[in-house]
Amino acid sequence: MKTAFLAVVVVGTGLVAVGPLPANGVSPDVGDQVVGLLTGDDHAVATPPNDGTFRTGPALAPACDGVPIGTTDDAAAIVDQAPAGTTFCFSAGLHRIRATIHPKAGQVLASDDGAVLTGSVRLNRWAPSATASRAAWVTTGVLPPAYAQTGQCEDDKANICYLREQVFRDGRHLTRVASRDKVAPGTFYADYTGNAVYLGDNPAGHAIEMSSTPAAIEPGGNNVVVRGLTIEHFATPPQSGAVVLGLGWHVYANDIGWNHAVGAMLVNADSAVLERNRIHDNGQLGVGQYSTLKGTIAANEVSGNNTDGFWIADWESGGIKTTWSSGGSVVGNLIADNLGIGLWSDAYDDSRTFASNLIAGNAADGIRYEIGRNGVIANNTVSGNGFGTGRGSGTSLWDGGGINVNTSSNVQVRDNVVANNVNGIAIQSRTRGSGPWGQNLLRDIVVSGNQVTMRGGTAATGMVQNSGAAIPAGAVTLDDNVYILDSLTADRFQKTGQWYTAKQWQTTGQDTSSTFTLGTAVLNATGILTIVPS
């Protein structure tokens, strides 16, 4: 049996090594976090590039030849006045998008010159407004009227995550606070009743901007191409995207970040392709998909999303979430360091494939497949997920794990590397009512060919069930897996409340042909921690 080593090294929020461990190792600096060094067992796991790089963003865009759009032009008007099929080339520099662009069928929105589309406005008129305890500055007349809350916040007392108007100081995202008396350096408070924004840093000599336009690009026609653009600072409402893809759209080689809600959304976007984009630091979610047939989300970097405090454990925040969609795939993406679930299929997804993704360091589940059917979760590398400590987070199988299958049917979980997550593979049967396919039940789940490392805390693999959703015999099968454990006598497996050692687990009829092995932690001379099977 040959053993290959796969290094997954995360430095801050950046992936610096993915792939076979070189002879001389990879040396992270002091204080960097190694989220997983995984071993492979004759598995040909296809993940993002194994040379320590992940190539996304505007640098990949081809040359643009078309109608020029300058930084002072009204982009929405120019696009609207041109015929279908026109290519537009945005010039270098900052384009303030005052109105959402709605491209016609076959139009191309592109740049090969470093164009930045921003939805923000400059805030220039400031006056001192100190409280008794600290300095502050105020500007008035810049906010919209107050509006109703949508979405769910991590802080469900203050409930301010839904507020769309972000503020940036010299491009740095400031933290919103719930009242004027909490304003401090690095923060701001928006008083919608008084139509005033309070700042905790002296604005003199600094660029202060506030997101204002609700979206950059939304469908006006089919088969549109968007490429080579940086899209930032749009005041997107919860569950809405700065870029919304339509039918047959191809959105690639863009940088989409620091928007209030979702970076990119596929909505009724049959056969659309979202690929090779860097989608990062959006306020709620990196990528969303709804009601789409055969959509493709491929080779994107989706990292650092949920910057504005949406509920981490169980609302639509984090990396990628798809719902009410059929066919298509999420493949070859780097999904890392999101405050929420890494990759989530929820509510009546059918025949979805999640394959060859690298999913690391997300605060909740690495992958969750919930109330869906006919899913394939294969050849993913899932490491260091589920260690969030916020509202509703936890360490039991009810709280999820590296991979979590929840009340779904006919799902294959195969040939994945799952290492050092809060749990290994969690199978949940919950009472979830009925939907378009009848009663929502956990049935026909097959977990095979995976390599699962569980060495710390209460990490486990197994099944849990509600009293009204008992798992029938034969509904879940785990077999032909490899488990790397801290001890063969440790309780690392669970079935409906009962804990088991590896040998006891096999007596339940699960994993009867699987391999259970001890792992030893080895720190090499270059500072790389590996788990080596004994």
C-alpha positions as CSV (number, residue, x, y, z in Angstrom):
1,M,0.0,0.0,0.0
2,K,1.5,3.3,-1.0
3,T,0.9,6.5,1.1
4,A,1.0,10.0,-0.3
5,F,1.0,13.0,1.9
6,L,-1.2,16.0,1.2
7,A,-0.3,19.3,2.9
8,V,-3.0,21.9,3.6
9,V,-1.4,24.9,5.1
10,V,-3.5,28.1,5.9
11,V,-1.6,31.2,6.7
12,G,-4.0,33.8,8.0
13,T,-6.7,33.7,5.4
14,G,-4.5,32.6,2.5
15,L,-3.8,29.1,1.3
16,V,-0.1,28.7,0.7
17,A,0.3,25.0,0.1
18,V,-2.0,22.4,-1.2
19,G,-0.7,19.2,-2.5
20,P,2.0,16.6,-2.1
21,L,4.4,17.4,0.7
22,P,7.8,18.3,-0.9
23,A,11.0,16.7,0.4
24,N,12.1,19.9,2.0
25,G,8.6,20.7,3.5
26,V,6.9,24.0,3.6
27,S,7.8,26.4,6.3
28,P,5.1,28.6,7.7
29,D,6.1,31.5,9.9
30,V,5.7,31.5,13.6
31,G,2.0,32.1,14.5
32,D,0.6,30.7,11.2
33,Q,-2.0,28.0,11.5
34,V,-1.6,24.5,10.0
35,V,-5.2,23.4,9.7
36,G,-4.5,19.9,8.4
37,L,-1.8,17.6,7.0
38,L,-3.7,14.8,5.4
39,T,-2.6,11.3,4.4
40,G,-3.9,9.7,1.2
41,D,-4.4,6.0,0.7
42,D,-4.2,5.3,-3.0
43,H,-6.9,8.0,-3.4
44,A,-6.6,10.1,-6.5
45,V,-8.1,13.2,-4.9
46,A,-8.4,16.0,-7.4
47,T,-8.3,19.3,-5.5
48,P,-7.3,22.9,-6.4
49,P,-3.7,23.2,-7.8
50,N,-1.1,21.3,-5.9
51,D,1.7,23.7,-6.5
52,G,0.8,26.1,-3.7
53,T,-1.2,28.5,-5.8
54,F,-4.8,29.1,-6.7
55,R,-5.3,31.3,-9.7
56,T,-8.4,33.4,-9.8
57,G,-9.4,37.0,-10.5
58,P,-9.1,39.7,-13.1
59,A,-5.5,38.8,-14.1
60,L,-6.9,35.8,-15.9
61,A,-9.2,37.8,-18.2
62,P,-8.4,38.0,-21.9
63,A,-7.9,41.2,-23.8
64,C,-11.0,43.4,-24.4
65,D,-12.0,44.9,-27.7
66,G,-15.3,46.8,-27.7
67,V,-17.1,50.0,-26.8
68,P,-15.1,51.8,-24.1
69,I,-16.6,52.9,-20.8
70,G,-14.6,55.5,-18.9
71,T,-14.6,56.2,-15.2
72,T,-16.9,59.2,-15.5
73,D,-19.4,57.6,-17.9
74,D,-22.8,56.4,-16.9
75,A,-22.2,52.7,-17.4
76,A,-25.8,51.6,-16.9
77,A,-27.0,54.1,-19.5
78,I,-24.4,53.2,-22.1
79,V,-25.1,49.5,-21.8
80,D,-28.9,50.1,-22.0
81,Q,-28.6,52.2,-25.2
82,A,-26.5,49.6,-27.0
83,P,-27.8,46.7,-29.0
84,A,-27.7,43.0,-27.9
85,G,-24.4,41.4,-28.4
86,T,-22.2,44.5,-27.8
87,T,-18.9,44.1,-25.9
88,F,-18.0,46.9,-23.4
89,C,-14.5,47.5,-22.2
90,F,-14.3,49.3,-18.8
91,S,-11.2,51.5,-18.5
92,A,-8.7,51.3,-15.7
93,G,-9.7,53.1,-12.5
94,L,-12.7,53.5,-10.2
95,H,-16.2,53.5,-11.8
96,R,-18.9,54.7,-9.5
97,I,-22.0,52.7,-10.4
98,R,-25.0,54.8,-9.5
99,A,-27.6,52.6,-11.1
100,T,-27.5,48.8,-11.5
101,I,-26.4,47.6,-14.9
102,H,-28.8,45.3,-16.8
103,P,-27.0,43.9,-19.8
104,K,-29.0,42.7,-22.9
105,A,-28.7,39.2,-24.4
106,G,-25.2,38.3,-25.5
107,Q,-23.6,41.5,-24.2
108,V,-20.1,41.3,-22.6
109,L,-19.0,43.5,-19.7
110,A,-15.3,43.2,-19.4
111,S,-12.0,44.8,-18.6
112,D,-8.4,43.9,-19.2
113,D,-7.2,47.1,-17.5
114,G,-8.0,46.8,-13.8
115,A,-11.4,48.4,-13.7
116,V,-13.1,48.7,-10.3
117,L,-16.9,48.9,-10.1
118,T,-17.9,50.4,-6.8
119,G,-21.4,50.9,-5.3
120,S,-20.1,53.4,-2.7
121,V,-20.4,57.2,-2.4
122,R,-17.9,59.6,-0.8
123,L,-18.8,61.1,2.5
124,N,-17.1,64.5,2.7
125,R,-18.9,66.8,5.1
126,W,-18.0,65.9,8.7
127,A,-18.3,67.7,11.9
128,P,-17.0,66.9,15.4
129,S,-19.6,65.2,17.6
130,A,-17.9,64.0,20.7
131,T,-19.6,62.1,23.5
132,A,-18.6,62.5,27.1
133,S,-16.2,59.7,26.9
134,R,-14.7,59.7,23.4
135,A,-14.3,61.6,20.2
136,A,-16.6,61.1,17.2
137,W,-17.5,62.8,14.0
138,V,-20.9,63.0,12.2
139,T,-22.3,63.6,8.7
140,T,-26.0,64.0,7.9
141,G,-28.4,63.6,5.1
142,V,-26.7,60.5,3.5
143,L,-28.9,57.5,4.6
144,P,-32.0,56.1,3.1
145,P,-35.2,55.9,5.2
146,A,-35.3,53.2,7.8
147,Y,-36.3,49.8,6.4
148,A,-37.5,46.4,7.9
149,Q,-35.1,43.7,9.0
150,T,-34.6,40.6,6.9
151,G,-32.2,37.7,7.7
152,Q,-30.9,36.5,11.0
153,C,-27.9,37.9,12.9
154,E,-25.3,36.2,15.0
155,D,-26.1,38.9,17.6
156,D,-29.9,38.5,17.8
157,K,-30.2,41.2,20.5
158,A,-28.7,44.1,18.5
159,N,-29.9,42.7,15.2
160,I,-28.0,45.1,13.0
161,C,-26.4,42.7,10.4
162,Y,-29.2,43.4,7.9
163,L,-28.4,47.1,7.6
164,R,-27.0,47.5,4.1
165,E,-24.9,50.7,4.2
166,Q,-21.3,49.7,5.0
167,V,-18.7,52.4,5.7
168,F,-15.0,52.2,4.6
169,R,-12.1,54.3,5.7
170,D,-9.3,54.4,3.1
171,G,-10.8,51.1,1.8
172,R,-10.9,49.4,5.2
173,H,-14.2,48.0,6.3
174,L,-15.4,49.5,9.6
175,T,-17.5,47.6,12.1
176,R,-21.1,48.7,12.6
177,V,-22.2,49.3,16.2
178,A,-25.8,49.4,17.6
179,S,-25.8,52.8,19.2
180,R,-23.9,56.1,19.3
181,D,-22.4,55.6,22.7
182,K,-20.6,52.5,21.4
183,V,-18.7,54.4,18.6
184,A,-15.0,53.9,18.9
185,P,-12.0,53.8,16.6
186,G,-12.6,51.3,13.8
187,T,-16.4,51.5,14.1
188,F,-19.4,53.5,12.9
189,Y,-23.1,54.0,13.9
190,A,-25.8,54.7,11.4
191,D,-28.9,56.5,12.9
192,Y,-31.6,56.1,10.3
193,T,-34.1,58.1,12.3
194,G,-31.8,61.1,12.5
195,N,-30.3,60.4,9.1
196,A,-26.8,60.7,10.5
197,V,-23.6,58.6,10.4
198,Y,-21.2,58.7,13.3
199,L,-17.5,57.8,12.9
200,G,-15.0,56.8,15.5
201,D,-11.9,57.9,13.6
202,N,-11.0,61.3,12.5
203,P,-12.0,61.6,8.8
204,A,-9.6,64.5,8.0
205,G,-7.2,63.5,5.3
206,H,-8.9,60.1,4.7
207,A,-11.3,58.7,2.1
208,I,-14.6,57.8,3.8
209,E,-17.0,55.9,1.6
210,M,-20.4,54.3,2.2
211,S,-22.0,51.6,0.1
212,S,-25.2,52.9,-1.6
213,T,-26.1,51.2,-4.9
214,P,-27.9,47.9,-4.2
215,A,-26.3,45.8,-7.0
216,A,-23.7,46.1,-9.7
217,I,-25.1,43.8,-12.4
218,E,-28.4,42.0,-12.8
219,P,-30.0,40.2,-15.7
220,G,-31.5,42.1,-18.6
221,G,-31.0,39.3,-21.1
222,N,-29.6,35.8,-21.5
223,N,-26.1,34.5,-22.3
224,V,-24.2,37.5,-20.9
225,V,-20.4,37.4,-20.1
226,V,-18.9,39.3,-17.2
227,R,-15.1,39.1,-16.9
228,G,-12.0,41.0,-15.6
229,L,-13.8,43.3,-13.2
230,T,-13.4,44.2,-9.5
231,I,-16.8,44.6,-8.0
232,E,-17.0,46.0,-4.5
233,H,-18.9,48.1,-1.9
234,F,-22.5,47.4,-3.1
235,A,-25.3,47.8,-0.6
236,T,-26.9,44.4,-1.3
237,P,-29.8,43.4,0.8
238,P,-29.6,40.0,2.6
239,Q,-29.8,37.0,0.2
240,S,-29.1,39.3,-2.8
241,G,-26.0,39.5,-4.9
242,A,-23.7,42.2,-6.1
243,V,-23.6,40.2,-9.3
244,V,-26.8,38.2,-10.2
245,L,-26.4,35.7,-13.0
246,G,-29.1,34.9,-15.4
247,L,-29.8,32.1,-17.9
248,G,-26.7,31.0,-19.8
249,W,-24.4,33.6,-18.2
250,H,-20.7,33.1,-17.9
251,V,-19.0,35.1,-15.1
252,Y,-15.3,34.5,-14.8
253,A,-12.0,36.0,-13.7
254,N,-13.5,38.7,-11.5
255,D,-12.8,39.9,-8.0
256,I,-16.0,40.3,-6.0
257,G,-15.6,41.4,-2.4
258,W,-16.7,43.7,0.4
259,N,-20.3,43.8,-0.6
260,H,-22.9,43.8,2.1
261,A,-24.7,40.5,1.5
262,V,-23.9,38.0,-1.3
263,G,-21.0,38.3,-3.7
264,A,-22.5,36.4,-6.6
265,M,-26.0,34.9,-7.0
266,L,-27.3,32.4,-9.6
267,V,-31.1,33.0,-9.8
268,N,-33.1,31.1,-12.5
269,A,-29.7,30.9,-14.1
270,D,-30.0,27.6,-16.0
271,S,-26.7,26.5,-17.5
272,A,-24.9,29.5,-16.1
273,V,-21.2,29.2,-15.2
274,L,-19.4,31.0,-12.4
275,E,-15.7,30.2,-12.5
276,R,-12.2,31.4,-11.6
277,N,-13.4,34.3,-9.5
278,R,-12.1,35.5,-6.2
279,I,-15.1,36.0,-4.0
280,H,-14.2,37.2,-0.6
281,D,-15.1,39.3,2.5
282,N,-18.7,39.8,1.5
283,G,-21.0,40.6,4.4
284,Q,-23.2,37.5,4.4
285,L,-22.3,34.8,1.8
286,G,-19.8,34.3,-1.0
287,V,-22.0,32.6,-3.5
288,G,-25.7,31.8,-3.6
289,Q,-27.8,29.7,-6.0
290,Y,-31.6,29.5,-6.3
291,S,-33.9,27.8,-8.7
292,T,-31.3,26.9,-11.3
293,L,-30.9,23.9,-13.6
294,K,-27.4,22.7,-14.4
295,G,-25.5,25.6,-13.0
296,T,-21.8,25.3,-12.6
297,I,-19.7,26.9,-9.8
298,A,-16.1,25.9,-10.5
299,A,-12.5,26.9,-9.6
300,N,-13.4,29.9,-7.5
301,E,-11.7,31.1,-4.3
302,V,-14.5,31.7,-1.8
303,S,-13.0,33.0,1.4
304,G,-13.5,35.2,4.4
305,N,-17.2,35.8,3.9
306,N,-19.8,36.9,6.5
307,T,-18.0,40.0,7.6
308,D,-21.2,41.8,8.8
309,G,-22.4,39.4,11.5
310,F,-25.0,37.1,10.1
311,W,-25.9,34.0,12.1
312,I,-22.9,31.6,11.7
313,A,-24.3,28.2,12.7
314,D,-27.6,27.9,10.9
315,W,-28.5,30.8,8.6
316,E,-27.5,31.6,5.1
317,S,-23.9,32.8,5.8
318,G,-20.4,31.6,4.9
319,G,-19.1,30.2,1.7
320,I,-21.5,28.8,-0.9
321,K,-25.2,27.9,-0.5
322,T,-27.5,26.4,-3.1
323,T,-31.3,25.8,-2.9
324,W,-34.1,24.5,-5.1
325,S,-31.7,23.6,-7.9
326,S,-31.3,20.5,-10.0
327,G,-28.2,19.0,-11.7
328,G,-25.0,20.9,-12.1
329,S,-22.0,21.0,-9.8
330,V,-19.8,22.8,-7.4
331,V,-16.4,21.6,-8.3
332,G,-12.7,22.5,-7.8
333,N,-13.3,25.5,-5.5
334,L,-11.2,26.7,-2.6
335,I,-13.7,27.5,0.2
336,A,-11.8,28.7,3.2
337,D,-12.1,30.8,6.4
338,N,-15.8,31.7,6.0
339,L,-17.8,32.5,9.1
340,G,-20.5,29.9,8.4
341,I,-20.9,26.7,6.5
342,G,-18.3,26.1,3.8
343,L,-20.6,24.5,1.1
344,W,-24.3,24.0,1.8
345,S,-27.1,22.4,-0.2
346,D,-30.4,23.2,1.4
347,A,-34.1,22.8,0.6
348,Y,-34.9,20.6,-2.3
349,D,-31.7,20.5,-4.3
350,D,-31.8,17.4,-6.6
351,S,-29.0,15.6,-8.4
352,R,-26.2,18.0,-7.2
353,T,-22.5,17.1,-7.4
354,F,-20.0,18.6,-4.9
355,A,-16.6,17.3,-6.0
356,S,-12.9,18.1,-5.8
357,N,-13.2,21.1,-3.6
358,L,-10.8,22.1,-0.9
359,I,-12.8,23.2,2.1
360,A,-10.8,24.4,5.1
361,G,-11.2,26.5,8.3
362,N,-14.9,27.4,8.0
363,A,-16.7,28.1,11.3
364,A,-19.5,25.6,10.8
365,D,-19.9,22.4,8.7
366,G,-17.4,21.9,5.9
367,I,-20.2,20.5,3.7
368,R,-23.8,20.2,4.6
369,Y,-26.4,18.4,2.3
370,E,-29.8,19.2,3.8
371,I,-33.3,18.2,2.7
372,G,-32.1,17.2,-0.8
373,R,-31.9,14.0,-2.8
374,N,-29.7,12.2,-5.4
375,G,-26.5,14.0,-4.3
376,V,-22.9,13.1,-4.8
377,I,-20.2,14.4,-2.4
378,A,-16.9,13.1,-3.8
379,N,-13.1,13.7,-3.8
380,N,-13.2,16.7,-1.6
381,T,-10.6,17.6,1.0
382,V,-12.3,18.9,4.1
383,S,-10.1,20.1,7.0
384,G,-10.4,22.2,10.1
385,N,-14.1,23.1,9.9
386,G,-16.8,23.4,12.6
387,F,-14.9,25.1,15.4
388,G,-17.0,28.2,15.6
389,T,-18.2,29.1,19.1
390,G,-21.0,31.5,18.4
391,R,-24.8,31.1,19.0
392,G,-26.0,27.6,18.2
393,S,-22.5,26.2,17.7
394,G,-21.4,23.0,19.4
395,T,-19.4,19.8,19.2
396,S,-22.0,17.1,19.0
397,L,-23.0,15.2,15.8
398,W,-26.2,17.4,16.0
399,D,-23.9,20.3,15.4
400,G,-22.4,18.8,12.2
401,G,-18.9,18.1,11.2
402,G,-16.6,17.9,8.2
403,I,-19.4,16.5,6.1
404,N,-23.0,16.6,7.3
405,V,-25.9,14.8,5.6
406,N,-29.2,16.0,7.1
407,T,-32.6,14.4,6.3
408,S,-31.8,13.7,2.6
409,S,-32.2,10.7,0.4
410,N,-29.9,8.8,-2.0
411,V,-26.7,10.6,-1.2
412,Q,-23.3,9.2,-1.9
413,V,-20.4,10.4,0.3
414,R,-17.3,8.9,-1.3
415,D,-13.6,9.2,-1.7
416,N,-13.2,12.3,0.4
417,V,-10.4,13.2,2.8
418,V,-12.0,14.5,6.0
419,A,-9.5,15.5,8.7
420,N,-9.4,17.3,12.0
421,N,-12.8,18.8,11.9
422,V,-15.0,19.2,14.9
423,N,-16.5,15.8,13.9
424,G,-15.9,13.5,11.0
425,I,-19.0,12.6,9.0
426,A,-22.4,13.4,10.7
427,I,-25.6,11.7,9.5
428,Q,-28.7,13.4,10.9
429,S,-32.3,12.3,10.7
430,R,-34.6,15.2,11.8
431,T,-38.3,15.8,11.7
432,R,-38.5,18.2,8.8
433,G,-42.1,18.0,7.6
434,S,-43.0,17.5,3.9
435,G,-42.2,19.2,0.6
436,P,-42.5,18.7,-3.1
437,W,-41.3,15.1,-2.9
438,G,-43.5,14.1,0.0
439,Q,-42.3,13.6,3.6
440,N,-38.6,14.6,4.1
441,L,-36.8,11.5,5.3
442,L,-33.2,10.2,5.7
443,R,-32.9,7.3,3.3
444,D,-30.3,5.5,1.2
445,I,-27.1,7.2,2.4
446,V,-23.8,5.5,1.4
447,V,-20.5,6.6,2.9
448,S,-17.6,4.8,1.3
449,G,-14.0,5.2,0.3
450,N,-13.3,8.1,2.6
451,Q,-10.3,8.8,4.8
452,V,-11.4,10.3,8.1
453,T,-9.0,11.6,10.7
454,M,-10.5,12.0,14.2
455,R,-7.9,12.7,16.9
456,G,-9.1,15.4,19.3
457,G,-11.9,16.5,21.6
458,T,-15.2,14.6,21.1
459,A,-14.8,14.2,17.4
460,A,-16.9,11.4,16.1
461,T,-18.5,9.9,13.0
462,G,-22.0,8.4,13.0
463,M,-25.7,9.0,13.2
464,V,-28.2,10.9,15.3
465,Q,-32.0,11.0,15.1
466,N,-35.1,12.8,16.4
467,S,-37.6,10.7,18.3
468,G,-40.0,11.2,15.4
469,A,-37.5,10.4,12.7
470,A,-36.0,7.0,13.5
471,I,-33.5,5.7,11.0
472,P,-34.6,2.4,9.6
473,A,-32.3,-0.6,9.3
474,G,-30.3,-0.3,6.0
475,A,-31.0,3.4,5.4
476,V,-27.4,4.3,6.1
477,T,-24.3,2.3,5.1
478,L,-20.8,3.2,6.0
479,D,-18.1,0.9,4.7
480,D,-14.7,0.7,2.9
481,N,-13.5,3.8,4.7
482,V,-10.1,4.5,6.4
483,Y,-10.2,6.0,9.9
484,I,-7.1,7.6,11.4
485,L,-7.6,7.7,15.2
486,D,-5.8,8.8,18.3
487,S,-6.7,5.4,20.0
488,L,-8.5,2.3,18.9
489,T,-10.1,2.2,22.3
490,A,-11.4,5.8,22.1
491,D,-15.1,6.4,21.6
492,R,-15.0,7.9,18.1
493,F,-18.3,6.5,16.7
494,Q,-21.9,7.1,17.6
495,K,-25.2,5.7,16.7
496,T,-28.4,7.4,18.0
497,G,-26.9,8.3,21.3
498,Q,-24.7,5.3,22.0
499,W,-20.9,5.7,21.8
500,Y,-18.6,3.0,20.4
501,T,-14.9,2.2,20.0
502,A,-13.8,1.1,16.5
503,K,-14.3,-2.6,17.2
504,Q,-17.7,-2.0,18.9
505,W,-18.8,0.1,15.9
506,Q,-18.2,-2.7,13.6
507,T,-20.5,-4.9,15.6
508,T,-23.4,-2.6,14.7
509,G,-23.0,-3.6,11.1
510,Q,-21.3,-0.4,10.0
511,D,-17.8,-0.2,8.5
512,T,-17.3,-3.9,8.6
513,S,-14.7,-3.8,5.8
514,S,-13.2,-0.5,6.8
515,T,-9.7,0.1,8.2
516,F,-9.0,1.7,11.6
517,T,-5.4,2.8,12.3
518,L,-3.5,4.9,14.8
519,G,-1.9,8.1,13.7
520,T,1.2,9.7,15.1
521,A,1.8,13.5,15.1
522,V,5.2,14.3,13.6
523,L,6.8,17.8,13.4
524,N,9.6,17.9,10.9
525,A,12.6,20.2,10.8
526,T,10.8,22.8,8.7
527,G,7.8,23.1,11.0
528,I,5.3,20.9,9.2
529,L,3.0,18.8,11.3
530,T,1.9,15.5,9.7
531,I,-0.3,12.7,10.8
532,V,1.5,9.5,9.9
533,P,-0.4,6.2,10.0
534,S,1.3,3.7,12.3
